[in-house]
Amino acid sequence: MKNLQKSLLVLFCLFSLSIASGCCALACDSPNNYTCESAFGGSAEPFAEKTGYKYKIKNGKRYKRLWSYTKQQWIWPEWVLA
């Protein structure tokens, strides 16, 4: 029983330390800034890129194209039928 309590206490301490170090490591200037400076001199970027479809209608047909809001550029090279 004491071994289980010690193991749980160690896991709790490790978990607490990992959360505390992750919270204090980054400092962003604004919510629209996609790169954040680290307390250790590096930078961090979000894992997921923000994307969305842009649509247009040409000759009565609906076309779509994938746009990257993170990089402000097209991901798909051409328009395809939606």
C-alpha positions in Angstrom: 0.0 0.0 0.0 2.8 2.4 0.8 4.5 1.7 -2.5 1.3 2.6 -4.3 1.0 5.9 -2.4 4.7 6.7 -3.1 4.2 6.0 -6.8 1.1 8.2 -7.0 2.9 11.0 -5.2 5.8 10.8 -7.6 3.5 10.8 -10.6 1.6 13.8 -9.2 4.8 15.7 -8.6 6.1 15.0 -12.1 2.8 16.0 -13.7 2.7 19.2 -11.7 6.3 20.1 -12.7 5.6 19.4 -16.4 2.5 21.7 -16.4 4.3 24.5 -14.5 7.3 24.5 -16.8 5.1 24.6 -20.0 3.0 27.5 -18.8 5.9 29.8 -18.0 8.0 29.0 -21.1 6.1 31.1 -23.7 5.3 34.7 -23.9 3.2 36.0 -26.8 2.7 39.7 -27.7 -0.7 39.4 -29.2 -3.2 36.7 -30.1 -2.6 37.3 -33.8 1.1 36.7 -33.5 1.7 33.1 -34.6 5.3 32.9 -33.3 6.0 33.2 -29.6 9.3 33.9 -27.9 10.4 31.3 -25.4 12.0 32.1 -22.1 14.9 30.0 -23.2 15.6 32.0 -26.4 13.9 29.9 -29.0 10.5 30.3 -30.6 7.4 28.1 -30.8 4.7 27.8 -33.5 1.3 26.2 -33.3 1.1 22.6 -34.5 -2.0 22.9 -36.6 -2.2 25.3 -39.6 -5.4 27.3 -39.9 -7.0 26.5 -43.3 -10.3 27.0 -45.0 -12.0 26.8 -48.4 -12.5 29.8 -50.7 -15.4 29.4 -53.1 -16.3 31.0 -56.5 -19.0 30.5 -59.1 -18.0 30.5 -62.7 -20.4 29.7 -65.6 -23.0 28.4 -63.1 -20.5 25.9 -61.5 -19.2 26.2 -57.9 -15.5 25.9 -57.5 -13.4 25.6 -54.3 -9.8 26.1 -53.4 -7.9 25.5 -50.1 -6.4 28.6 -48.5 -3.9 28.8 -45.6 -4.9 31.6 -43.1 -1.6 30.9 -41.3 0.7 31.5 -44.2 -1.6 33.7 -46.3 -1.2 31.6 -49.4 -3.0 29.0 -51.5 -2.4 25.3 -50.6 -4.2 23.8 -53.6 -2.6 24.9 -56.9 -5.9 25.3 -58.8 -9.6 25.6 -58.4 -11.6 22.3 -58.4 -15.4 21.6 -58.6 -17.1 21.7 -55.3 
